[in-house]
């Protein structure tokens, strides 16, 4: 299961009531398949972890399965990327963070050979570039002593010269998207 975090790995995770059909499609496209358990809301179900093929094939095949079998989403990790993404039936992607040995019941847990893992939506940030990007009431985060702190913008003009200009110069200011 260490391949889940490997930057050079790629895989597809999908759960459905129609796993036999999904398996047939994936076998026909020469994917390797691992059946594992999924735990959510006190119930166990089966899920598939599949790998093989390049990034474009993985994306195309996952969207095909989602549309053909009327599923909402799958989890895809592309080769060369750090984290996995939730791919929706319409092709949109949401970045995810991997949680090993999850104990939070709000997330689906996938279980194989005593190893459990989950995915949660990852926060997205953008970096303000100038004073006009900052608005009154906006919550910004700045890095101080290797820890991110939140601050509410109250007077962008005066705070720009005193604080934000320097933080931006050293990439220590961000805003949650």
Kinemage of the C-alpha trace (Angstrom):
@kinemage 1
@onewidth
@group {chain A} dominant
@subgroup {mainchain}
@vectorlist {calphas} color= white
{ca unk a 1} P 0.000 0.000 0.000
{ca unk a 2} L 2.999 2.317 0.028
{ca unk a 3} L 2.390 2.910 -3.680
{ca unk a 4} L -0.552 5.109 -2.700
{ca unk a 5} L 1.852 7.891 -1.770
{ca unk a 6} L 4.501 7.283 -4.428
{ca unk a 7} L 4.780 10.169 -6.893
{ca unk a 8} L 5.446 7.710 -9.736
{ca unk a 9} L 2.373 5.575 -9.102
{ca unk a 10} L -1.005 5.844 -10.748
{ca unk a 11} L -4.258 4.165 -9.822
{ca unk a 12} L -8.043 4.291 -9.885
{ca unk a 13} L -10.303 3.559 -6.912
{ca unk a 14} L -14.007 3.082 -7.451
{ca unk a 15} L -16.837 1.591 -5.445
{ca unk a 16} L -20.219 0.675 -6.832
{ca unk a 17} L -23.016 -1.859 -6.645
{ca unk a 18} L -21.941 -2.852 -10.182
{ca unk a 19} L -18.375 -3.971 -9.514
{ca unk a 20} L -18.645 -6.976 -11.847
{ca unk a 21} L -19.333 -4.690 -14.799
{ca unk a 22} L -16.559 -2.299 -13.764
{ca unk a 23} L -14.129 -5.208 -13.409
{ca unk a 24} L -15.029 -6.457 -16.889
{ca unk a 25} L -14.386 -3.035 -18.420
{ca unk a 26} L -11.079 -2.638 -16.587
{ca unk a 27} L -9.885 -6.172 -17.444
{ca unk a 28} L -10.747 -5.555 -21.103
{ca unk a 29} L -8.573 -2.423 -20.985
{ca unk a 30} L -5.731 -4.489 -19.441
{ca unk a 31} L -5.770 -2.949 -15.971
{ca unk a 32} L -4.619 -4.941 -12.975
{ca unk a 33} L -7.317 -5.109 -10.318
{ca unk a 34} L -7.326 -5.516 -6.559
{ca unk a 35} L -10.615 -6.015 -4.700
{ca unk a 36} L -10.662 -4.376 -1.279
{ca unk a 37} L -13.212 -3.422 1.339
{ca unk a 38} L -14.803 -0.046 1.842
{ca unk a 39} L -16.227 1.030 5.203
{ca unk a 40} L -18.641 3.938 5.507
{ca unk a 41} L -21.633 4.669 7.776
{ca unk a 42} L -21.231 1.363 9.606
{ca unk a 43} L -21.433 -0.726 6.419
{ca unk a 44} L -18.868 -2.726 4.495
{ca unk a 45} L -18.891 -2.865 0.704
{ca unk a 46} L -16.424 -3.897 -1.971
{ca unk a 47} L -14.274 -1.459 -3.901
{ca unk a 48} L -11.745 -1.771 -6.707
{ca unk a 49} L -8.198 -0.497 -6.861
{ca unk a 50} L -6.955 -0.646 -10.468
{ca unk a 51} L -3.647 0.331 -12.007
{ca unk a 52} L -2.021 0.261 -15.416
{ca unk a 53} L -2.091 2.579 -18.382
{ca unk a 54} L -0.932 6.156 -18.726
{ca unk a 55} L -2.476 9.277 -17.185
{ca unk a 56} L -4.685 10.087 -20.166
{ca unk a 57} L -6.044 6.521 -20.334
{ca unk a 58} L -6.718 6.519 -16.605
{ca unk a 59} L -8.696 9.753 -16.837
{ca unk a 60} L -10.575 8.766 -19.991
{ca unk a 61} L -11.435 5.272 -18.708
{ca unk a 62} L -12.594 6.521 -15.306
{ca unk a 63} L -14.929 9.089 -16.903
{ca unk a 64} L -16.215 6.430 -19.314
{ca unk a 65} L -17.025 4.074 -16.420
{ca unk a 66} L -18.687 6.832 -14.403
{ca unk a 67} L -20.898 7.904 -17.311
{ca unk a 68} L -21.642 4.416 -18.620
{ca unk a 69} L -22.593 2.997 -15.215
{ca unk a 70} L -24.151 6.202 -13.815
{ca unk a 71} L -21.727 6.624 -10.915
{ca unk a 72} L -20.869 9.996 -9.383
{ca unk a 73} L -17.113 9.887 -8.888
{ca unk a 74} L -13.924 7.880 -8.643
{ca unk a 75} L -10.541 8.534 -7.074
{ca unk a 76} L -7.644 8.802 -9.494
{ca unk a 77} L -3.938 9.294 -8.803
{ca unk a 78} L -1.900 10.323 -11.833
{ca unk a 79} L 1.723 9.368 -12.389
{ca unk a 80} L 4.027 12.295 -11.571
{ca unk a 81} L 1.588 14.032 -9.230
{ca unk a 82} L 1.816 14.129 -5.445
{ca unk a 83} L -1.819 13.556 -4.536
{ca unk a 84} L -4.963 11.877 -5.762
{ca unk a 85} L -8.012 13.601 -7.213
{ca unk a 86} L -11.726 12.957 -7.168
{ca unk a 87} L -12.848 12.726 -10.793
{ca unk a 88} L -16.547 13.421 -11.277
{ca unk a 89} L -18.742 12.076 -14.063
{ca unk a 90} L -18.592 15.464 -15.823
{ca unk a 91} L -14.771 15.456 -15.857
{ca unk a 92} L -14.153 17.976 -13.079
{ca unk a 93} L -11.410 17.137 -10.618
{ca unk a 94} L -10.994 17.953 -6.929
{ca unk a 95} L -7.615 17.491 -5.187
{ca unk a 96} L -7.569 15.086 -2.252
{ca unk a 97} L -5.319 14.408 0.716
{ca unk a 98} L -4.499 10.821 1.661
{ca unk a 99} L -5.173 9.791 5.272
{ca unk a 100} L -3.493 6.552 6.358
{ca unk a 101} L -5.142 4.598 9.182
{ca unk a 102} L -8.217 6.805 9.224
{ca unk a 103} L -10.322 6.879 12.389
{ca unk a 104} L -12.728 9.634 11.303
{ca unk a 105} L -16.103 8.114 10.397
{ca unk a 106} L -16.939 11.099 8.161
{ca unk a 107} L -14.667 9.706 5.425
{ca unk a 108} L -14.926 6.458 3.484
{ca unk a 109} L -12.221 4.066 4.574
{ca unk a 110} L -10.676 1.585 2.185
{ca unk a 111} L -9.222 -1.525 3.789
{ca unk a 112} L -6.791 -4.101 2.415
{ca unk a 113} L -4.693 -6.575 4.408
{ca unk a 114} L -5.025 -4.631 7.653
{ca unk a 115} L -4.161 -1.258 6.132
{ca unk a 116} L -6.892 1.368 6.064
{ca unk a 117} L -6.781 4.642 4.228
{ca unk a 118} L -9.130 7.448 3.276
{ca unk a 119} L -9.178 10.589 1.211
{ca unk a 120} L -10.400 14.041 2.183
{ca unk a 121} L -10.839 17.161 0.088
{ca unk a 122} L -7.677 19.206 0.004
{ca unk a 123} L -7.744 22.933 0.612
{ca unk a 124} L -6.841 25.137 -2.329
{ca unk a 125} L -5.013 28.413 -1.914
{ca unk a 126} L -4.178 31.363 -4.094
{ca unk a 127} L -1.443 33.918 -3.630
{ca unk a 128} L -2.349 37.622 -3.706
{ca unk a 129} L 0.016 39.582 -5.957
{ca unk a 130} L -0.828 43.208 -5.177
{ca unk a 131} L -2.801 45.424 -2.821
{ca unk a 132} L -5.916 45.307 -5.047
{ca unk a 133} L -6.239 41.545 -4.384
{ca unk a 134} L -6.907 42.223 -0.699
{ca unk a 135} L -10.397 43.273 0.450
{ca unk a 136} L -11.744 44.362 3.823
{ca unk a 137} L -12.994 41.358 5.800
{ca unk a 138} L -10.959 38.838 3.772
{ca unk a 139} L -9.228 36.105 5.795
{ca unk a 140} L -5.576 35.657 4.863
{ca unk a 141} L -3.026 33.207 6.211
{ca unk a 142} L 0.601 34.096 6.843
{ca unk a 143} L 3.544 31.867 7.711
{ca unk a 144} L 5.355 32.690 10.956
{ca unk a 145} L 7.735 30.297 12.738
{ca unk a 146} L 6.775 27.499 10.316
{ca unk a 147} L 3.110 27.744 11.290
{ca unk a 148} L 0.214 29.259 9.327
{ca unk a 149} L -1.787 31.926 11.179
{ca unk a 150} L -5.055 33.571 10.121
{ca unk a 151} L -5.655 37.300 9.991
{ca unk a 152} L -8.655 39.339 8.900
{ca unk a 153} L -7.854 42.211 6.559
{ca unk a 154} L -9.142 45.436 8.115
{ca unk a 155} L -7.334 48.211 6.243
{ca unk a 156} L -5.677 46.861 3.075
{ca unk a 157} L -3.839 50.109 2.289
{ca unk a 158} L -1.981 50.538 5.571
{ca unk a 159} L -1.540 46.794 6.171
{ca unk a 160} L -0.047 46.393 2.686
{ca unk a 161} L 3.000 48.514 3.475
{ca unk a 162} L 3.404 47.272 7.041
{ca unk a 163} L 2.924 43.537 6.508
{ca unk a 164} L 1.551 42.034 3.311
{ca unk a 165} L 4.106 43.462 0.857
{ca unk a 166} L 6.974 41.742 2.661
{ca unk a 167} L 5.053 38.489 3.213
{ca unk a 168} L 4.223 38.268 -0.493
{ca unk a 169} L 7.847 38.918 -1.433
{ca unk a 170} L 8.903 35.801 0.485
{ca unk a 171} L 5.847 33.632 -0.430
{ca unk a 172} L 4.476 33.630 3.109
{ca unk a 173} L 0.952 34.864 2.413
{ca unk a 174} L -1.974 32.879 1.020
{ca unk a 175} L -5.753 32.972 0.816
{ca unk a 176} L -8.015 29.935 0.956
{ca unk a 177} L -9.985 29.517 -2.262
